[in-house]
Amino acid sequence: MSEPSERDIDQILVERVQRGDKKAFELLFLKYQRKIGRLVSRLVRDQAEIEDVTQEAFIKAYRALPQFRGESAFYTWLYRIAINTAKNYLVSQGRRAPTSTENDAEEAETFDDADQLRDINTPESLYMSRQVGDTVNRAMDALPEELRTAIQLREIEGMSYEDIALAMQCPIGTVRSRIFRARDAIAAQLRPLLGTSKDKRW
């Protein structure tokens, strides 16, 4: 018998929650808390607010779980709730998603253009990796919300196009277009940085 998939395990936990097992929901919360927090942090910047919105998303999910029928994967459904919770929070505060972010160089590792920078850990290559990370973050934060969310779900969370389409409630063609446009915008920001680094002598 084959190993159960992540989706199968989630579905078992969901069914246990639906039968009144609160411990099963705690397991789902522990499993996805950081991922949902990362997703929310793309829209909401303040750490305390991120925690509040993340918690609110899980509370909404818990209340809505009796109606969850498993048509999509649990995490796709949860992501959709988290995105909507963060957007509603910003609207309630009279705000839009801000354009600055904390430095997170490891996000650069999800982009092919950064591969050459991981080969050698010299001080200058580490410095370049940080620069690439900063550039990727700035480029992502400058994207319109729909493009930023699509590329985040694809590159950082590793979701399939089908699951992103479900999470963002749009056709799969729209998802492909958003991801293509997002990658194009990020690549345009990275090109000068990577282009000059190849010939530089330290």
C-alpha positions in Angstrom: 0.0 0.0 0.0 1.4 3.4 -1.0 2.2 6.1 1.5 -0.7 8.6 2.1 -0.1 12.0 0.5 -0.1 15.3 2.4 -3.6 15.9 1.0 -4.8 12.5 2.3 -3.4 13.2 5.8 -5.0 16.6 5.9 -8.3 15.1 4.8 -8.2 12.6 7.7 -7.5 15.4 10.2 -10.3 17.5 8.7 -12.7 14.6 9.1 -11.6 14.2 12.7 -12.2 17.9 13.3 -15.7 17.6 11.7 -16.4 14.8 14.2 -15.5 17.2 17.1 -11.8 16.4 17.6 -10.2 19.8 18.5 -6.8 18.2 18.8 -6.8 17.4 15.1 -7.3 21.1 14.3 -4.3 21.9 16.5 -2.2 19.6 14.3 -3.4 21.4 11.2 -2.7 24.8 12.8 0.8 23.7 13.8 1.4 22.3 10.3 0.4 25.4 8.4 0.8 28.3 10.8 4.2 29.4 9.4 3.2 29.1 5.8 0.0 31.1 6.4 2.0 33.6 8.3 4.4 34.0 5.4 1.6 34.4 3.0 -0.1 37.1 5.2 3.3 38.9 5.6 3.3 39.6 1.8 0.2 41.8 2.4 0.4 42.9 6.0 3.8 44.2 7.3 3.6 44.7 11.0 4.6 41.5 12.9 1.8 41.8 15.5 -0.8 42.4 12.8 0.5 39.4 10.8 0.0 37.2 13.9 -3.5 38.6 14.4 -4.6 38.1 10.8 -3.1 34.6 10.7 -5.0 33.7 13.9 -8.2 35.2 12.5 -7.8 33.2 9.3 -7.5 30.0 11.3 -10.5 30.9 13.5 -12.5 31.5 10.3 -11.3 28.2 8.9 -12.2 26.4 12.1 -15.7 27.8 12.0 -16.1 27.0 8.3 -14.7 23.5 8.5 -18.2 21.8 9.0 -19.0 23.0 5.4 -15.6 21.8 3.9 -16.3 19.0 1.5 -12.8 18.3 0.2 -13.4 19.5 -3.4 -10.0 21.2 -3.1 -7.0 20.3 -0.9 -7.3 21.7 2.6 -4.3 24.0 2.2 -5.7 25.5 -1.0 -9.0 26.2 0.9 -7.0 27.6 3.9 -4.9 29.8 1.6 -8.0 31.3 0.1 -9.4 32.1 3.5 -6.0 33.7 4.6 -5.8 35.8 1.4 -9.3 37.1 1.9 -8.8 37.7 5.6 -5.6 39.7 4.9 -7.3 41.8 2.2 -10.4 42.4 4.4 -8.1 43.5 7.2 -6.3 46.0 5.0 -9.7 47.4 3.7 -11.0 47.7 7.3 -7.8 49.7 8.2 -8.2 51.9 5.1 -4.9 50.6 3.8 -3.5 48.9 0.7 -0.7 46.4 0.8 2.5 48.3 1.5 5.6 48.2 -0.8 8.4 47.7 1.7 9.6 44.5 3.2 12.1 43.0 5.6 15.2 41.6 4.1 14.9 37.9 3.4 17.8 36.7 1.2 16.7 33.1 1.2 13.8 33.9 -1.1 16.3 34.5 -3.8 17.0 30.8 -3.7 13.7 30.1 -5.3 14.7 31.8 -8.5 16.9 30.2 -11.2 18.9 33.5 -11.8 20.4 33.1 -8.3 21.9 29.7 -8.9 25.3 30.9 -9.9 25.5 32.8 -6.6 25.2 29.8 -4.4 28.2 27.9 -5.9 30.9 29.5 -3.8 30.6 31.0 -0.4 33.2 33.7 -0.8 32.4 37.0 1.0 31.6 38.7 -2.3 29.3 35.9 -3.4 27.5 36.0 -0.1 27.2 39.8 -0.5 25.8 39.3 -4.0 23.3 36.7 -2.6 22.1 39.3 -0.1 21.8 41.9 -2.9 19.9 39.5 -5.1 17.6 38.7 -2.1 17.0 42.4 -1.5 16.4 42.9 -5.2 14.0 40.0 -5.5 12.1 41.2 -2.4 11.8 44.8 -3.7 10.7 43.5 -7.2 8.1 41.3 -5.6 6.8 44.0 -3.4 6.5 46.4 -6.3 4.2 44.0 -8.1 0.4 44.4 -8.2 -1.2 42.3 -5.4 -2.5 39.6 -7.8 0.9 39.1 -9.4 2.6 39.1 -6.1 0.3 36.5 -4.5 0.5 34.2 -7.6 4.3 34.2 -7.7 4.5 33.8 -3.9 2.2 30.7 -4.0 4.1 29.2 -7.0 7.8 30.0 -6.1 7.8 30.1 -2.4 5.0 27.8 -1.4 5.5 25.4 -4.4 1.7 25.1 -5.2 0.5 23.8 -8.5 -1.1 26.1 -11.1 -4.4 24.2 -10.5 -4.2 24.8 -6.7 -3.3 28.5 -7.2 -6.3 28.9 -9.5 -8.5 27.5 -6.8 -6.9 29.6 -4.1 -7.1 32.8 -6.1 -10.5 32.0 -7.6 -9.5 32.6 -11.2 -9.0 30.6 -14.4 -5.7 28.7 -14.7 -4.8 30.7 -17.8 -5.0 33.9 -15.6 -2.6 32.2 -13.1 -0.1 31.4 -15.8 -0.2 34.9 -17.2 0.2 36.4 -13.7 3.2 34.2 -12.9 4.8 34.9 -16.3 4.4 38.7 -15.8 5.7 38.5 -12.3 8.8 36.5 -13.3 9.4 38.9 -16.2 9.3 41.9 -13.9 11.6 40.3 -11.3 14.0 39.1 -14.0 14.2 42.7 -15.4 15.3 43.9 -11.9 17.8 41.1 -11.5 19.5 41.4 -15.0 21.6 44.5 -14.3 22.8 43.1 -11.0 23.7 39.6 -12.3 25.0 41.0 -15.6 27.6 43.3 -13.9 28.6 40.7 -11.3 29.9 38.2 -13.9 32.8 40.5 -15.0 33.6 42.1 -11.7 37.0 41.5 -10.2 37.3 42.0 -6.4 
